Amino acid sequence: MIDGVVLFSGGLDSLLTARLLMEQGLNVRCLHYVSPFFGSPNAQAHWQRLYGVDVEIADAGPQIVSQINSWPDHGFGKVMNPCVDCKIILLRLARLRMEELGGKFVATGEVLGQRPMSQRRDIMNRIMHEAGVDDLLLRPLCAQHLAPTPCELSGQVDRSRLLAIHGRGRLDQLALAEKYGFSEIPSPGGGCRLTERENARHYWPLRMHRKDASVEDYMLTGFGRQLWHAEDAAAYWMVAARNNKDNGRLREAQKDHDLLIGLCDLPGPLALLRDGADWPKDILQRACSQFLSYAPKAAGLDSARVWLKACDASQEILDCKPDLTRTFFTRPTWEEIKAEKHAIASKKEAERIEQRQKEKEERYQRRCQQQSQSSTEQQG
């Protein structure tokens, strides 16, 4: 039986939250959620050894990927970070796990005013409400700036020993880390790859061109050269390895209908064509030609033989000329992504405004009908 759970990113704030509650003699379980975009699935023993916290690794990949594939209710941040919707998802998952473990609260390392998108007071309240944790959520680092929670009012958690940190400064957190004797100070947050523009250049084409993109698809964007070609409402995705480690990953990532590309007569990289078995012959030929440009031993030749291997080990060999222009398969610039993202966001906002206006008019019509009905009944 536990007292509560801590939403644990592995960053300094969530670590301090866990230790602050443990200092009160509370038995807390730290829940570290992982996805293709964040998380350290192999750090459990490291955290236990350095900081003495009980960490459980949990998978939030399917829920976060579904959110990215659609359009988050609260929108993306500056890049592709849906911070508000992501926190709502994680809190919902944490509540379910808390209930399974018999706990009474969910704690987070949030600090009022620290992050502009997700840690303003109004947004924090909205997150709490939409996640369904109004009566459960405890924020120990800034609790003195917030109303008492049920676990504080009941005496389960001693409110007088909770903190009043506010804003973006780190001095209070660093002082607390020194008090606890941390030999290694973790970064302020657990790190999210969705906040980085270079990663967005990998993620955005996937969410735009493959509406049913899976966790495995997003994992595949994490290495190699990510290259796309779109025409006639179809999109073709090639991942070209940069080194031998990438070669091994591509072999592991191959699924039904995928094709692997390699050199017949020379050592060199591999490439994976997602659903390549279904590609038109001319697209395959262009993919193989551009692939040769990434193989140093083949790029300077007039032509080279390339094999294409399916999951069932069936194989085809093509003779190709290296395409050194590398213009057929490309990836978008951040500026292109930003413009496309802004256009979609504007359209979504216009739709929301239109929907609110429609609902307003419907409410007005209902009131008119009710008033008319009431007037008719009084006259009768």
C-alpha positions, -999 to 999 in steps of 0.1 A, spaced: 0 0 0 13 35 -9 3 70 2 5 85 -33 22 87 -66 46 113 -81 46 121 -117 83 117 -122 101 132 -153 136 125 -140 142 163 -138 152 181 -106 117 194 -97 100 160 -97 129 144 -79 127 171 -52 90 166 -50 95 129 -42 121 135 -16 101 163 0 72 139 5 94 110 16 109 133 42 74 134 58 75 96 61 52 91 32 54 60 10 54 73 -26 58 56 -60 74 76 -87 58 70 -121 81 77 -150 62 77 -183 81 71 -216 71 76 -252 90 81 -285 95 118 -275 106 117 -238 116 93 -211 146 73 -199 134 37 -198 167 23 -185 174 49 -157 154 32 -130 184 16 -112 204 49 -116 177 69 -99 173 44 -71 211 43 -64 217 81 -65 185 94 -50 168 66 -31 135 69 -50 112 41 -60 106 45 -97 82 26 -119 86 28 -157 53 31 -175 44 34 -212 25 65 -224 35 60 -261 2 51 -276 -17 80 -260 9 106 -268 13 94 -304 -25 95 -309 -24 131 -296 3 141 -320 -14 125 -350 -45 144 -343 -45 181 -333 -42 187 -295 -72 204 -280 -49 231 -265 -26 233 -296 11 229 -300 37 252 -284 65 269 -303 76 237 -320 56 205 -318 52 204 -280 16 199 -269 25 205 -233 -10 211 -219 -26 181 -235 4 159 -227 2 168 -190 -35 160 -190 -29 126 -205 -1 118 -180 -22 129 -150 -51 107 -162 -27 77 -165 -12 85 -131 -46 87 -114 -55 52 -128 -22 38 -115 -27 55 -81 -61 39 -77 -46 5 -86 -19 10 -59 -43 22 -33 -29 58 -30 -47 90 -21 -29 117 -41 -10 124 -73 19 148 -69 39 167 -95 70 189 -95 52 219 -111 62 254 -100 37 282 -105 50 306 -131 79 285 -142 68 275 -177 48 300 -199 26 274 -216 17 249 -189 25 265 -155 4 296 -153 -22 295 -126 -52 294 -150 -36 267 -172 -26 247 -141 -62 248 -129 -75 238 -164 -51 209 -166 -62 197 -131 -99 199 -140 -97 183 -174 -75 155 -161 -101 147 -134 -77 152 -105 -92 182 -88 -95 164 -55 -62 145 -58 -35 168 -72 -7 180 -49 20 204 -60 45 204 -31 70 228 -45 45 257 -48 18 244 -25 18 275 -3 7 296 -33 -23 273 -39 -54 263 -20 -51 233 4 -58 200 -12 -78 172 5 -47 152 14 -34 183 32 -67 191 49 -70 155 62 -35 157 77 -21 129 55 4 155 41 17 182 64 11 214 45 34 234 68 64 214 54 55 221 18 71 250 -1 63 283 -17 86 284 -48 75 306 -76 88 317 -110 116 306 -132 145 309 -108 164 278 -97 181 289 -65 155 274 -42 157 240 -60 195 240 -60 196 248 -23 172 219 -16 193 195 -37 223 205 -17 204 199 15 196 164 3 232 158 -6 227 151 -43 260 142 -58 246 146 -93 221 175 -101 197 165 -129 186 190 -155 155 212 -147 132 189 -168 131 154 -182 136 167 -217 111 165 -246 123 161 -282 91 177 -294 104 211 -283 134 209 -307 131 222 -343 155 197 -358 133 168 -344 102 185 -357 117 182 -392 115 144 -387 81 142 -368 60 167 -389 61 149 -422 52 117 -405 21 131 -388 11 149 -421 16 120 -444 7 89 -423 -25 96 -404 -22 63 -386 15 66 -377 24 42 -349 48 44 -319 72 23 -340 70 48 -368 79 77 -345 107 56 -330 121 51 -365 124 89 -369 150 90 -342 180 80 -364 194 81 -399 185 105 -427 147 111 -427 137 116 -463 103 121 -480 88 124 -515 52 133 -520 32 133 -553 -3 125 -564 -17 125 -529 8 97 -519 39 101 -498 70 79 -498 93 76 -467 130 65 -469 154 63 -439 190 61 -449 215 49 -423 245 71 -414 266 44 -397 267 8 -388 246 13 -357 218 27 -379 221 -3 -402 213 -26 -372 184 -5 -362 169 -5 -397 171 -43 -398 153 -45 -365 127 -19 -377 117 -37 -409 81 -47 -410 58 -64 -435 57 -45 -468 90 -26 -460 120 -30 -482 157 -28 -471 182 -14 -497 219 -24 -497 249 -25 -521 255 -57 -539 292 -55 -545 305 -29 -520 303 -22 -483 281 7 -473 250 19 -455 214 5 -457 182 23 -462 146 13 -453 116 21 -474 85 21 -453 58 1 -472 83 0 -501 69 -32 -514 38 -12 -525 58 16 -542 56 22 -580 87 10 -599 98 44 -609 97 57 -573 118 26 -562 143 34 -590 147 70 -578 150 59 -542 178 35 -551 196 62 -571 195 87 -543 205 60 -518 237 54 -538 247 91 -531 250 83 -494 274 54 -500 309 69 -504 322 39 -523 293 40 -548 287 77 -552 316 82 -576 307 54 -599 287 56 -632 264 29 -618 261 3 -591 240 -27 -583 215 -24 -554 195 -51 -538 160 -46 -523 151 -72 -497 116 -79 -483 107 -93 -449 102 -128 -464 138 -126 -477 127 -123 -513 151 -100 -532 153 -79 -563 184 -63 -579 185 -30 -597 213 -13 -616 212 24 -608 231 56 -614 239 77 -583 216 107 -580 240 132 -564 215 161 -566 195 145 -537 164 165 -546 138 138 -551 137 126 -515 140 156 -491 129 168 -457 111 201 -449 128 231 -434 117 244 -401 103 275 -418 81 253 -440 68 234 -410 61 266 -391 41 280 -420 21 248 -424 15 245 -387 3 281 -384 -21 276 -413 -36 246 -397 -38 263 -363 -56 293 -379 -81 270 -396 -87 251 -363 -93 284 -345 -117 296 -372 -136 263 -368 -138 267 -331 -151 302 -334 -177 291 -359 -187 262 -336 -191 285 -306 -212 309 -326 -234 280 -338 -238 268 -302 -247 303 -291 -273 307 -318 -288 273 -309 -290 283 -272 -307 315 -283 -333 296 -304 -340 273 -275 -346 302 -252 -370 318 -277 -389 285 -281 -392 281 -244 -404 317 -239 -429 313 -267 -441 280 -252 -444 296 -218 -464 325 -232 -488 302 -250 -494 282 -219 -501 314 -199 -526 326 -225 -543 293 -225 
